Amino acid sequence: MTSRYLLSRLFVITILLHLNQQSAINSEKFLDLTVREPAGSCPVRYVPEPLDPLPASMENALKEFENALNLQINKTSRPAVSASVVYRGREIWAGGLGVKSKEHGGHPLSSTVYRIGSVSKVFVVIMVYQMLEKGYIASLDDELHKYIPEFDINNPFGTKSITLRQMMSQLSGLPREAPCLYGSIKTCHGTTNEDIYARLKQQSLILPPWTRPSYSNLAFALLGNGLVNLLPNMTYEDYVLTMILEPLGMTMTGFNYTKSVIDEMAVGYDLNGSVAPLTDLGWLGPAGQMYSTVNDLAKLGSFLMSSYDYKSRSSSVLQKETIREMLLPLFLNPDGLTQFGTPWEMRLMHNYLVRRKGGNVPGYSALFSFIPELQLGVNILWSGAIDENNASVVVYDILIPALTNALSSVQPKPGYPSKPANYEGTYKADIGASVAEILSINDTLVLTVSGISVFMEYVNATMCVLFIPSDLLPCMESELFGITGDYVYFQLDKSSVAQNFTIPGYIWGATFIRTS
């Protein structure tokens, strides 16, 4: 029995379950299958429709989310937390809990400033993709040496140099930290590109590229500080400000800790409860120097998620197609749940891939995360150390089920013909022995051909589009995904009754002619 046949049987079994849930039908009109899978075994992927006002299930989930934030507060070493929850580009929860300063009090807000640590790496990646769009970079799979000839490091695992894509996805094999003076990140202040390039010649990769992730702050500092020199008279900080922050309206995000910025900050604390110093990372700045607010991170997340909203326009910052490439996973960890991308630390939760970037610097932790397929984003900033990725698991366990439950009742209906009976019947191919059948289930047309049953969305009297409902699509093997979106063309008689049809993209060259 071939794998294609098994896949076809699985598809029909699953679609019958769906149809039986929708209405009582005579399954004998499909294939006579005795095997049935348990109801509800197929995961659901919902379309993020508007929810205005928010239903009770979402309001309750947001209260539970707030309670979870309260539990993360530690009066000694983590006294403040600010957070925002974004749905369809709008903040549906935003605020702060605890105190900004143990010494002076103050209530943290969604506009309170925190250091964001490695969330800074997101801006390096956006810069690289922008340079790709503008032609300064020919390919992400080019070697870094092509654009920075001075860069050289020993590769004991082969002869090739590391690539830009490898560096952005933590798969380059570079050491974690930059070779600043005495090996301390505190001494990166005042370090130059030339200092780093000279010291790297005495170092080696620690892993073969493209084998497994090896977190590297060095990689992102090399990208930010090195590639920006392809542009005339611009520092990395200037580039991020003019090409990313200003176009996105992120007015409370930056690199320099001026008095006005510090006045808006929550005070960061070490594990022992003492005030953490605002260390200047210097040359390592692209990897972790920045500050922001959850309000500004909400703008960044909405911009990235807009690439999955096909009704919105592309931004001047990046084209939608580029963003979707940026959001793809590149490495699956052995647990089968977590993945690495550019620069994401992703996790599969409730059938959705959460794109995350965490950040930790002395006194602060940060979580920037979103699910573009659901248009849902969560941003959390803490004034102390925490495992931000585990914290994300807690909050998404609350929010995803509540949101998908709310969306289940507002899903868009497929188009259906005013007279579905005009299309029902049995059809035989004029080439070979294939037989097709069209039924109307709840006014939606269902086509069964070659052992596979597929829904048809009505476009007009002579054209339909093959589709699989959202609660079946995640169950389908990749081979079966290929049939979605294909056109079905009908020829009608004078009474508007279908006499034959073709599916050029699925079954090429055959016309199915009505027999009954």
Phi, psi and omega per residue, in radians:
M1 nan 2.147 -3.031
T2 -1.335 2.767 3.117
S3 -1.124 -0.576 3.127
R4 -1.127 -0.687 3.138
Y5 -1.161 -0.710 3.132
L6 -1.113 -0.716 3.112
L7 -1.094 -0.719 3.135
S8 -1.090 -0.744 3.119
R9 -1.109 -0.727 3.125
L10 -1.081 -0.724 -3.137
F11 -1.067 -0.815 -3.092
V12 -1.169 -0.706 3.096
I13 -1.009 -0.811 -3.071
T14 -1.182 -0.744 -3.108
I15 -1.195 -0.565 3.060
L16 -1.126 -0.684 3.075
L17 -1.033 -0.774 3.139
H18 -1.092 -0.796 -3.111
L19 -1.138 -0.686 3.119
N20 -1.126 -0.550 3.083
Q21 -1.256 -0.510 -3.089
Q22 -1.414 -0.676 3.137
S23 -2.894 2.818 3.097
A24 -1.349 2.095 -3.111
I25 -2.237 2.874 3.073
N26 -1.544 1.684 -3.057
S27 -1.175 -0.238 3.112
E28 -1.148 -0.353 3.118
K29 -1.265 -0.285 2.993
F30 -1.679 -2.748 3.097
L31 -1.271 2.610 3.127
D32 -1.459 1.518 -3.093
L33 -1.872 2.271 -3.137
T34 -1.649 -0.333 -3.128
V35 -1.457 2.342 3.088
R36 -2.328 2.452 3.061
E37 -1.629 2.699 -3.121
P38 -1.103 2.478 3.125
A39 -1.053 2.526 3.112
G40 1.421 0.117 -3.101
S41 -1.372 -0.211 -3.106
C42 -1.657 2.191 3.100
P43 -1.209 2.757 -3.031
V44 -1.995 2.412 3.013
R45 -2.107 1.916 -3.035
Y46 -1.651 2.653 3.020
V47 -1.387 2.258 -3.092
P48 -1.314 1.419 3.140
E49 -1.339 2.812 3.099
P50 -1.066 2.483 3.066
L51 -2.244 1.528 -3.071
D52 -2.456 1.900 0.073
P53 -1.345 2.915 3.094
L54 -1.130 2.366 3.098
P55 -1.223 2.895 -3.081
A56 -1.036 -0.624 -3.120
S57 -1.084 -0.641 3.120
M58 -1.318 -0.691 3.098
E59 -1.064 -0.741 3.125
N60 -1.141 -0.672 3.127
A61 -1.139 -0.661 3.128
L62 -1.177 -0.588 3.040
K63 -1.160 -0.701 3.093
E64 -1.157 -0.641 3.062
F65 -1.053 -0.776 3.120
E66 -1.104 -0.696 3.094
N67 -1.100 -0.664 3.108
A68 -1.123 -0.664 3.089
L69 -1.112 -0.706 3.127
N70 -1.031 -0.659 -3.129
L71 -1.212 -0.322 -3.129
Q72 -1.503 -0.136 -3.134
I73 -1.384 2.344 3.072
N74 -2.175 2.032 -3.026
K75 -1.106 -0.355 -3.124
T76 -1.526 -0.901 -2.963
S77 -2.151 0.035 3.116
R78 -2.679 1.198 -2.969
P79 -1.444 -0.184 -3.063
A80 -2.335 2.534 3.010
V81 -2.528 2.379 3.007
S82 -2.152 2.581 -3.060
A83 -2.659 2.751 3.006
S84 -2.479 2.537 3.019
V85 -2.100 2.202 -3.067
V86 -2.007 2.345 2.999
Y87 -2.336 2.171 3.140
R88 0.943 0.737 3.064
G89 1.403 0.089 -3.122
R90 -2.161 2.343 3.068
E91 -1.246 2.063 3.121
I92 -1.741 -0.181 2.972
W93 -2.668 2.307 3.100
A94 -2.714 2.362 3.127
G95 2.961 -2.950 3.140
G96 -2.493 2.772 -3.126
L97 -2.353 2.706 3.129
G98 1.549 -2.582 -3.128
V99 -2.293 2.509 3.128
K100 -1.178 -0.602 -3.095
S101 -2.510 2.285 3.101
K102 -1.163 -0.500 -3.099
E103 -1.436 -0.658 -3.001
H104 -2.080 -0.010 3.109
G105 1.270 -2.560 -3.104
G106 1.640 2.457 -3.084
H107 -1.698 2.160 3.093
P108 -1.184 2.554 -3.116
L109 -2.161 3.101 3.040
S110 -1.254 -0.216 3.091
S111 -1.706 0.035 3.131
T112 -1.244 2.445 -3.069
V113 -1.570 2.420 3.056
Y114 -2.391 2.717 2.920
R115 -1.241 2.496 -3.094
I116 -1.968 0.016 3.031
G117 0.937 -2.228 -3.012
S118 -1.253 -0.121 2.969
V119 -1.062 -0.361 3.046
S120 -0.973 -0.490 -3.099
K121 -1.112 -0.428 3.108
V122 -1.027 -0.644 -3.096
F123 -1.276 -0.552 3.024
V124 -1.067 -0.800 -3.103
V125 -1.127 -0.753 3.099
I126 -1.039 -0.739 3.105
M127 -1.030 -0.790 -3.115
V128 -1.098 -0.753 3.120
Y129 -1.162 -0.621 3.060
Q130 -1.100 -0.740 3.139
M131 -1.158 -0.525 3.043
L132 -1.159 -0.802 3.123
E133 -1.076 -0.652 -3.057
K134 -1.517 -0.070 3.062
G135 1.568 0.028 3.076
Y136 -1.198 -0.478 3.071
I137 -2.080 2.328 -3.107
A138 -1.451 -0.635 -3.086
S139 -2.753 2.508 3.055
L140 -1.194 -0.289 3.127
D141 -1.634 0.153 2.973
D142 -1.246 2.633 3.055
E143 -1.284 2.542 3.113
L144 -1.011 -0.608 -3.105
H145 -1.026 -0.470 3.131
K146 -1.088 -0.623 -3.079
Y147 -1.776 -0.377 3.077
I148 -2.240 1.463 -3.080
P149 -1.029 -0.422 -3.117
E150 -1.283 -0.298 -3.090
F151 -1.303 2.297 3.096
D152 -2.758 2.349 3.075
I153 -2.556 2.537 -3.128
N154 -1.142 2.355 3.064
N155 -2.081 1.658 -3.118
P156 -1.287 -0.054 -3.051
F157 -1.815 -0.083 -3.114
G158 3.027 -2.932 -3.066
T159 -1.880 -0.280 -3.069
K160 -1.428 2.650 3.055
S161 -1.525 2.832 -3.107
I162 -1.301 2.695 -3.088
T163 -1.845 2.889 3.118
L164 -1.088 -0.757 -3.114
R165 -1.115 -0.723 3.104
Q166 -1.050 -0.730 -3.114
M167 -1.159 -0.689 -3.104
M168 -1.280 -0.324 -3.084
S169 -1.941 0.295 3.102
Q170 1.068 0.554 -3.122
L171 -2.094 0.380 -3.076
S172 -1.513 -0.374 -3.052
G173 1.411 0.123 3.100
L174 -1.207 2.676 3.010
P175 -1.021 2.789 -3.086
R176 -1.172 -0.830 -3.018
E177 -1.948 2.791 3.135
A178 -1.304 2.601 3.114
P179 -1.403 1.123 3.076
C180 -1.338 3.023 -3.040
L181 -0.986 2.272 -3.137
Y182 1.068 0.263 3.101
G183 1.255 0.290 -3.100
S184 -1.857 2.329 3.113
I185 -1.156 -0.369 3.119
K186 -1.165 -0.382 -3.115
T187 -1.649 0.131 3.086
C188 -1.304 -0.269 3.077
H189 -1.189 2.139 -3.094
G190 1.627 -0.164 3.089
T191 -1.272 2.541 -3.129
T192 -1.967 2.929 3.044
N193 -0.992 -0.739 -3.091
E194 -1.093 -0.680 3.084
D195 -1.036 -0.802 -3.086
I196 -1.167 -0.810 -3.124
Y197 -1.042 -0.690 -3.128
A198 -1.153 -0.713 -3.106
R199 -1.286 -0.567 -3.128
L200 -1.152 -0.467 3.129
K201 -1.094 -0.327 3.131
Q202 -1.700 0.043 -3.099
Q203 -1.997 3.022 -3.106
S204 -2.329 2.743 2.947
L205 -1.077 2.598 -3.135
I206 -1.736 -0.236 3.102
L207 -2.547 2.683 3.004
P208 -1.152 2.329 3.093
P209 -0.992 2.605 3.091
W210 1.173 0.403 3.105
T211 -1.825 -1.023 3.068
R212 -2.681 2.756 -3.072
P213 -1.121 2.481 3.023
S214 -2.468 1.829 -2.983
Y215 -1.055 2.294 -3.056
S216 -2.437 1.883 2.953
N217 -1.168 -0.589 3.118
L218 -0.967 -0.745 -3.088
A219 -1.016 -0.772 -3.071
F220 -1.322 -0.554 3.063
A221 -1.196 -0.655 3.061
L222 -1.080 -0.771 -3.137
L223 -1.114 -0.876 -3.080
G224 -1.140 -0.885 -3.068
N225 -1.328 -0.474 -3.091
G226 -1.529 -0.839 -3.061
L227 -1.223 -0.491 -3.131
V228 -1.107 -0.341 3.115
N229 -1.267 -0.138 3.008
L230 -1.251 -0.260 3.128
L231 -1.808 2.588 -3.095
P232 -1.367 2.323 2.925
N233 0.938 0.869 3.136
M234 -2.514 2.309 3.014
T235 -1.520 2.893 3.116
Y236 -1.078 -0.751 -3.127
E237 -1.080 -0.740 3.109
D238 -1.090 -0.703 -3.123
Y239 -1.066 -0.871 -3.104
V240 -1.066 -0.710 -3.131
L241 -1.094 -0.871 -3.003
T242 -1.444 -0.535 -3.016
M243 -1.754 -0.254 -3.095
I244 -2.230 -1.019 -3.014
L245 -1.146 -0.850 -3.113
E246 -1.118 -0.805 3.110
P247 -1.080 -0.521 -3.135
L248 -1.560 -0.032 3.138
G249 1.236 0.471 -3.131
M250 -1.560 1.344 -2.996
T251 -1.377 -0.244 -3.120
M252 -1.947 0.583 3.122
T253 -2.254 2.414 3.134
G254 -3.130 -2.860 -3.040
F255 -2.008 -0.565 -2.955
N256 -1.694 2.216 -3.060
Y257 -1.623 1.345 3.101
T258 -1.322 2.977 3.132
K259 -1.050 -0.696 -3.122
S260 -1.148 -0.583 3.085
V261 -1.239 -0.806 -3.113
I262 -1.072 -0.614 3.121
D263 -1.082 -0.453 -3.129
E264 -1.666 0.019 -3.020
M265 -1.566 2.596 2.846
A266 -1.355 2.412 3.140
V267 -1.266 2.301 3.134
G268 -1.605 2.562 -3.056
Y269 -2.251 2.525 3.016
D270 -1.329 3.014 -3.116
L271 -1.064 -0.493 3.136
N272 -1.490 0.030 3.094
G273 1.593 0.013 3.105
S274 -1.478 2.732 -3.118
V275 -1.182 2.267 -3.130
A276 -1.419 2.442 3.121
P277 -1.252 2.604 3.080
L278 -1.516 1.320 -3.080
T279 -1.146 2.275 3.051
D280 -1.466 2.064 -3.086
L281 -1.359 -0.150 3.060
G282 1.005 -2.185 -3.090
W283 -1.027 -0.475 3.121
L284 -1.392 0.068 -3.064
G285 -0.862 -0.782 -3.136
P286 -1.005 -0.416 -3.091
A287 -1.509 -0.274 -3.060
G288 -3.093 0.324 -3.018
Q289 -1.477 -0.321 -2.810
M290 -1.376 2.815 2.988
Y291 -2.119 2.818 3.096
S292 -2.919 -3.065 3.036
T293 -2.207 2.837 3.097
V294 -1.190 -0.477 3.058
N295 -1.099 -0.761 3.127
D296 -1.198 -0.699 3.117
L297 -1.122 -0.531 3.070
A298 -1.113 -0.652 3.087
K299 -1.136 -0.741 3.128
L300 -1.107 -0.780 3.127
G301 -1.114 -0.714 3.134
S302 -1.118 -0.665 3.083
F303 -1.074 -0.815 -3.128
L304 -1.196 -0.680 -3.140
M305 -1.228 -0.403 -3.121
S306 -1.092 -0.318 3.126
S307 -1.151 -0.298 3.095
Y308 -1.766 0.047 3.046
D309 -1.775 1.767 -2.968
Y310 -1.338 -0.087 3.088
K311 -1.578 -0.309 -3.117
S312 -1.501 2.786 -3.126
R313 -1.488 2.735 3.036
S314 -1.195 2.587 3.136
S315 -1.513 2.775 3.037
S316 -1.234 -0.265 -3.114
V317 -1.347 -0.856 3.087
L318 -2.645 2.579 3.043
Q319 -1.293 2.679 -3.097
K320 -1.021 -0.731 -3.109
E321 -1.089 -0.640 3.121
T322 -1.173 -0.740 3.136
I323 -1.095 -0.731 -3.131
R324 -1.104 -0.611 3.032
E325 -1.137 -0.716 -3.141
M326 -1.077 -0.482 -3.061
L327 -1.594 0.018 -3.113
L328 -1.355 2.525 3.027
P329 -1.316 2.659 -3.136
L330 -2.177 -0.329 -3.105
F331 -2.557 2.229 3.095
L332 -1.737 2.126 3.124
N333 -1.258 2.794 -3.078
P334 -1.043 -0.356 3.134
D335 -1.263 -0.198 3.133
G336 1.315 -0.002 -3.094
L337 -2.002 -0.653 -3.053
T338 -1.806 2.555 -3.047
Q339 -2.496 2.793 3.075
F340 -1.971 2.520 3.045
G341 -2.447 -2.703 -3.088
T342 -1.941 1.590 0.034
P343 -1.907 0.588 -2.855
W344 -1.293 2.587 2.910
E345 -1.931 1.627 -2.924
M346 -1.607 2.760 3.053
R347 -2.545 2.349 3.073
L348 -1.437 2.108 -3.123
M349 -2.393 2.198 3.084
H350 0.892 0.720 3.078
N351 1.290 0.231 3.080
Y352 -2.197 2.520 3.134
L353 -1.628 1.919 3.130
V354 -1.443 2.108 3.035
R355 -1.516 2.133 -3.073
R356 -2.252 2.625 2.873
K357 -2.447 2.079 3.121
G358 -1.710 2.821 3.114
G359 -2.537 2.451 3.091
N360 -2.494 2.134 2.941
V361 -2.334 2.843 -3.120
P362 -0.864 2.106 3.086
G363 1.612 -0.120 -3.038
Y364 -2.575 2.608 2.990
S365 -2.356 2.680 -3.063
A366 -2.540 2.535 3.014
L367 -2.298 2.099 3.005
F368 -2.032 2.102 -3.021
S369 -2.673 2.733 -3.139
F370 -2.935 2.805 3.052
I371 -2.179 1.709 -3.048
P372 -1.090 -0.566 -3.128
E373 -1.158 -0.405 3.090
L374 -1.847 -0.110 -3.065
Q375 1.002 0.622 -3.111
L376 -2.037 2.266 3.122
G377 -2.314 2.545 3.093
V378 -2.301 2.228 3.105
N379 -2.214 2.253 -3.124
I380 -2.377 2.351 3.094
L381 -2.209 2.306 -3.093
W382 -2.093 2.612 3.088
S383 -1.679 0.874 -3.138
G384 3.031 -3.123 -3.070
A385 -1.457 2.435 3.060
I386 -2.767 2.725 3.007
D387 -1.411 1.669 -3.016
E388 -1.185 -0.509 -3.139
N389 -1.251 -0.694 3.037
N390 -1.152 -0.629 3.079
A391 -1.078 -0.623 3.130
S392 -1.162 -0.611 3.100
V393 -1.069 -0.743 -3.135
V394 -1.061 -0.836 -3.029
V395 -1.306 -0.623 3.120
Y396 -1.287 -0.463 3.008
D397 -1.108 -0.442 3.082
I398 -1.461 -0.823 -2.921
L399 -1.443 -0.691 -3.055
I400 -1.107 -0.891 3.136
P401 -1.043 -0.671 3.137
A402 -1.138 -0.738 -3.126
L403 -1.196 -0.802 -3.121
T404 -1.157 -0.572 3.054
N405 -1.112 -0.727 3.119
A406 -1.170 -0.644 -3.100
L407 -1.295 -0.399 -3.043
S408 -1.047 -0.478 -3.080
S409 -1.678 -0.017 -3.089
V410 -2.182 0.392 -3.128
Q411 -1.215 2.482 -3.138
P412 -1.141 2.507 3.133
K413 -1.567 2.469 3.082
P414 -1.224 2.710 3.074
G415 -1.190 2.553 3.107
Y416 -2.462 2.643 -3.082
P417 -1.283 2.713 3.115
S418 -1.230 -0.468 3.115
K419 -2.247 1.346 -3.083
P420 -1.062 -0.434 -3.139
A421 -1.093 -0.406 -3.140
N422 -1.168 -0.248 -3.114
Y423 -1.925 -0.294 -3.105
E424 -1.179 2.554 3.093
G425 2.603 -3.098 3.100
T426 -1.903 2.419 -3.076
Y427 -2.293 2.486 3.116
K428 -2.083 2.406 -3.139
A429 -1.215 2.518 3.106
D430 -1.406 -0.100 3.052
I431 -2.182 2.170 3.140
G432 1.379 -2.835 -3.023
A433 -2.013 0.238 -3.086
S434 -1.144 2.406 3.084
V435 -2.118 2.395 3.126
A436 -2.117 2.653 3.088
E437 -2.344 2.429 3.087
I438 -2.076 2.198 3.064
L439 -2.084 2.809 3.024
S440 -1.953 2.041 3.132
I441 -2.052 2.018 -3.086
N442 0.906 0.727 3.117
D443 1.249 0.038 3.085
T444 -1.786 2.340 -3.113
L445 -1.378 2.395 3.091
V446 -2.168 2.198 -3.132
L447 -1.842 2.267 3.015
T448 -2.039 2.093 -3.138
V449 -2.652 2.457 -3.135
S450 0.969 0.596 3.091
G451 1.374 0.122 -3.118
I452 -2.146 2.325 3.091
S453 -1.829 2.294 -3.072
V454 -2.391 2.477 3.042
F455 -1.325 2.686 3.082
M456 -2.182 2.142 3.065
E457 -1.553 2.229 -3.090
Y458 -1.299 2.177 3.073
V459 -1.790 -0.932 3.005
N460 -2.687 -3.050 -2.995
A461 -1.056 -0.463 -3.072
T462 -1.986 0.120 -3.096
M463 -2.559 2.351 3.002
C464 -2.244 2.929 3.104
V465 -2.181 2.262 3.104
L466 -1.221 2.399 3.087
F467 -2.655 2.835 3.058
I468 -2.098 2.272 -3.110
P469 -1.017 2.724 -3.051
S470 -1.050 -0.506 -3.113
D471 -1.512 0.067 3.009
L472 -2.017 -0.509 -3.003
L473 -0.960 -0.732 -3.118
P474 -1.136 -0.316 -3.111
C475 -1.451 -0.247 -2.990
M476 -1.394 2.439 3.029
E477 -1.185 2.772 -3.053
S478 -1.021 -0.558 3.141
E479 -1.058 -0.639 -3.078
L480 -1.447 -0.335 3.078
F481 -1.040 -0.511 -3.008
G482 -1.131 -0.260 -3.108
I483 -1.523 -0.266 -3.094
T484 -1.251 2.445 3.120
G485 1.583 -0.170 3.126
D486 -1.269 2.596 -3.111
Y487 -1.559 2.536 2.988
V488 -2.039 2.175 -3.107
Y489 -1.915 2.260 -3.122
F490 -1.920 2.597 2.916
Q491 -1.958 2.275 -3.048
L492 -1.926 2.704 3.020
D493 -1.559 -3.013 -3.078
K494 -1.138 -0.357 3.128
S495 -1.631 0.188 -3.132
S496 1.146 0.465 3.067
V497 -1.692 2.288 -3.118
A498 -1.127 2.276 3.123
Q499 -1.863 -0.517 3.082
N500 -2.802 2.911 3.105
F501 -2.641 2.802 3.068
T502 -2.277 2.686 3.041
I503 -2.266 1.381 -3.004
P504 -1.014 -0.604 -3.082
G505 -1.451 -0.205 -3.059
Y506 -2.010 -0.888 3.088
I507 -2.173 1.619 -2.997
W508 -1.336 2.403 2.989
G509 1.530 -0.144 -3.094
A510 -1.860 2.452 2.998
T511 -1.963 2.244 3.133
F512 -1.657 2.081 -3.012
I513 -1.863 2.348 -3.090
R514 -1.064 2.339 3.038
T515 -2.000 -0.339 3.094
S516 -2.732 nan nan
